[in-house]
């Protein structure tokens, strides 16, 4: 019985650390929720690049520092927003854009609000080039 309780506590602690570690470093990108998604991502005056992620996803965790670096590098571009949405928590928003895996990267260019899927390399230079070439 004690072992089961200890295992349960350990599982909860690991889950908590995993979720918190994703949010810790996110500073330059905009956190999206169902309340602000349409206003931010579908803004017809901005190009909005969104990472749909899950806090437990290993690929998302590896991409996170690069995503924040991209946001930092592009913050002077007034027509560009780098954003992220916890698609595991906000599945209703993710389903609207056919997000089936994590991370999914979609660019909502001001002229193409259906979301252009990014399938390229996961490095800052390639991500930045994708945004600039679709502005």
N, C-alpha and C positions, 0 to 999 in steps of 0.2 A: 504494500500500500504506500509506504514512504517513497519507494522508487518511482511509482507511478506519479505521485505528486511532484517529486523533484523533476521528473522528466517533463511534466506539464509546465512547471515554472520555467524550466530552461527553454522550452519551445516558445513560450510567451515572450521571454526576454530576447530571444533571437529575432523573433518577428518584430518586436518594438525597435530594436537596434537597426534592423534592415530598413524599416520604414523611415526612421529618423535620419539615417545616413543619406537617404536620397534627398531629403529636404534641406539638410544642413548647408550644403555648398551652393544651393541655387540662389543666386543673388542678382544676376543681370538679366536672366530670362524672366518672362512674365508667366506667373502661374494662372492657368485657366481653370474655370469651374463651369458648371451649367449656367450659373448666374451671369457670367461675363463672356462666355465663349462667343456668342453671336456678335456682341458689340466689338470685341477685340479682333477675333479671327476673320470675321466677315466685313470688316471695315473697308469700304470701297476706296479709301484714300491711302491705304497701307498695303504692303506686301507682308504677310504674316506666315512665318515658317514655324510649324507646330510639331513638337515631338510628343506622340502619344506613347506613354510609358506605363510600366507597372513597377512599383517599388521593389518587388522581389526578383525582378528579371535581371539576370547577370549581364546580358548584352546592354540593357538600359544603364546599368551601373557603370559599365565601361565607357559608354557614350557620354554620360553626364558631364564629366569635366571638359570634354571637347565641345559639348553643346553650350556650356557656360562661357567657354573661351570664345566661341563664335558670337554669342550675345554681347560679350564685352567688346570684341573687335568691331561689331556692327552697330554699337549703340549711338554713334554719331550720324548714322544713316537715318535721317528723320522719317523716311518713308518705309523703313523696315522694322518689324517687330519679331524677335525670337521668343517663342513661347513654348510652354509644356503643359500637358494635361495628363493627370493620373487616370488613365483609361480603365484601370482595374476598378477604381473607386467610382468613376463617372462613366459607366458602360453605356448609358443612354446616349451620351454625346459621341462616343467612339463608334457605336453602331450606325449612327447617321452617316458616317464616312467610311463604312465597311472596313473598319480596323479589326483585323483578325489575329495579328501577332504583334509582338513588342520588340524593339521600338518600331513604330510606324512614323515616318516623317512625311508630312504633307505641307506643301507651300500653297497658301491661299493668296495668289497674286491678285492685285486689285481688279484686274480684268477677268480673272478666272476663279470664281468663288467656289467651284466644286472641289478644289484641292488637287494639286499636282503631286503625285507620289514620287518621292526620291528613292532611287534604288542604287545609288553610287557608293563610292568609298566613304568610310566613316572617319574622315579626318577633316580638320577645320578648313584647310584650303579647298577641298572638293565641295564641302557644304557651302562655303562662301561663294564659290564660283557658280554653283547651282542657283543660288538666290540671285546673284547679279545677272546671270544669263537669262533669267525668267522675269526680270523687272520690266 
